[in-house]
Structure formats: C-alpha cells, structure tokens
Amino acid sequence: MTVEADEWLQRFAAKLGIDPPSHDEQNLLLGLAGVAAHASERTAAPISCWLASRAGVSLVEASAAARELAAELETEP
C-alpha cells in the first residue's frame, strides 16, 4: 500500500517519537534537497538533509549554506 506524503510523514514522525515537519519546514527541506540535487548527483539531496539535521542548524541556515555551495561550484572550472 502506498500513502500520500503527508500521511507517511505523520506516521513516520510518530514512529520516531517526534512531531512531523510543518508545511513551511517541508518547503525548506524540499528546497534544500532541490539545490543539492541540481548542483550534484541526485543522491546528495536526501543525504544533505540528513547532514543539516546532524549539524543542528536551522533549515534556513542549511538552505543558505547549500545555495552558497552551489554558487561556488558554478564558478569552478
């Protein structure tokens, strides 16, 4: 059985004993994943979100760092 993303997130968060991300947080995570996926291989997207979580920085800070790195990579030969 396949469920919609919101239901998956609700149920997975409950399994982990935490609250699911708000819609704003989801948008920030998707933005972070999008930057990582477009600046590198797609597999970097979910792992970049994991790294942001491990670093304990806000999603706004993590998104800014991802955009900064993507901009740096664009200028490299």
C-alpha positions in Angstrom: 0.0 0.0 0.0 1.3 3.4 -0.9 0.2 6.5 1.1 0.4 10.2 0.4 3.5 12.1 1.6 1.6 13.9 4.5 0.4 10.6 5.9 3.8 9.0 5.6 5.4 11.9 7.4 2.8 11.9 10.1 3.2 8.2 10.7 7.0 8.1 10.4 7.3 11.0 12.8 5.1 9.1 15.3 7.3 6.1 15.0 10.3 8.3 15.8 8.5 9.9 18.7 8.7 13.4 17.2 6.4 15.9 15.6 6.3 15.9 11.8 7.7 18.9 9.9 5.3 21.9 9.4 4.5 22.8 5.8 7.0 25.6 5.9 9.7 23.2 7.1 8.7 20.8 4.4 9.1 23.5 1.8 12.5 24.4 3.2 13.6 20.8 3.2 12.4 20.3 -0.4 14.3 23.5 -1.4 17.5 22.3 0.2 17.1 18.9 -1.5 16.4 20.6 -4.8 19.6 22.7 -4.6 21.7 19.6 -3.7 20.1 17.6 -6.5 20.7 20.2 -9.1 24.2 21.0 -8.0 25.4 17.4 -7.8 24.1 13.9 -8.2 20.5 13.4 -7.0 21.6 11.1 -4.2 23.1 14.1 -2.5 19.7 15.5 -1.8 18.4 13.3 1.0 21.9 13.0 2.5 22.3 16.7 2.5 19.0 17.0 4.5 20.4 14.4 6.9 23.7 16.4 7.2 21.7 19.5 8.0 19.9 17.6 10.8 23.1 16.2 12.2 24.7 19.7 12.2 21.8 21.0 14.3 21.5 24.2 12.2 18.1 25.7 11.2 16.6 24.8 7.9 17.1 28.5 6.8 20.8 28.3 7.7 21.2 24.9 5.9 19.4 26.2 2.8 21.6 29.2 2.7 24.7 27.1 3.0 23.5 24.8 0.2 22.8 27.8 -2.1 26.3 29.2 -1.2 28.0 25.9 -2.1 26.0 25.6 -5.3 27.1 29.2 -6.3 30.7 28.3 -5.5 30.5 25.2 -7.6 29.1 27.2 -10.6 32.3 29.3 -10.6 34.7 26.5 -10.5 36.3 25.4 -13.8 
